[in-house]
Amino acid sequence: MPEKRPGDSYLNLEINIGAINLETKAIFAKHLAIMQKAGMSLTESLEIISDSSSGKLKKILAGVLKSVQSGNTLSSSFARYPRVFNTVFVSSIFAGESSGTLDKSLENLALQLEKERELYLKIKGAMLYPIVVLSAAFILGSVLSFIVLPKIIPLFEGLRVNLPFTTRVLISFSHFMEKNGTVVFISLAAFIIFM
């Protein structure tokens, strides 16, 4: 793994600016690979990409550029931002630096990040259907509990007959929701928000 060099303590603090999406990281790796293949120096490549970037990536690349200009390796400079660049990213850069094939490693990294993004989008799409079904079931249950059941329960209770177990459970649930509905909804909303 990348080693830390003396005299760079001013760069040791990680800038807490959150994550960068996979697409942005893939594009960055691809552009850096192209520049390295073209024979540009690492500092010049980082400077150009940093100047054309914006937001979180621009701030991070400015820190990476300062670190590289101070004599640190590219991998150790990226390792300063573990919330943005994971171990796989840093290790790929380190392997490329060690073998002298940084451009190839960056190309492979860009491809890997693109595949990860495609997988993430597929998983996100697959999760949409169950969420829609569960939301519809919850809305239907709420309508039944607060609108339909309160109107038909007096009819069942007035029959003076032994009701089936499921009907008794439904009546008990309706009474419970009538008394504690607000608390249930607030608890559920809090659970979803802080989950």
C-alpha positions, 0 to 999 in steps of 0.5 A: 500500500502507499507509504506516507512521506515525512514533511506533509503533515499539513495535508493529513486532514481529510476535507469532509465534503461527502461522496462523489458519484461513480459516473464522475469518478469514472470520467475522471479516471478516463480523462487522466488515463488519456492524458497519461497516454499522451505523455503529459506530466501527472501534475499538468494532467491533474491541474487541467482536470481540476480547472475544468471540474467543479464542486466537490471534485474540484476541491479534492483534486486541488488537495491531490495536486498539492500533495503530488507537487509536494513529492507524494505519490498519486495513490497516497494523495488519493488515500487521504480521501477515503470517503471518496476514493475507496481501497480498490481505487487507491490500490489500482492507482498504486499498482499502476504506479509500481508497474509503470502502467498508470494509464492502463490501470486508470483505463481498467479503473474507469471500466470497473467504475462504469460497470459498478454504476450500471449494476447500481442503476439495475439494483435501484430499478429493481427496488422501485417495484417493491417500494411502489407495491408496499406504498400502495398497500400502506395507503390502502391499509390507511384508507381502510383503517380510518375511513372504511372500517369505522363506518362498518364496525358498528354494523358488525358489533350490532349483529350480536353473533360470534364473528370469525377470528379475522373479522375480530382482529380487523375490528381490534386493529381499527380500534387500536388505530383510532386511539393510537393512529397519530403515534403510529404514523409519527413513529413510522415517519421517524423510522423511515427518516432515520433508517 
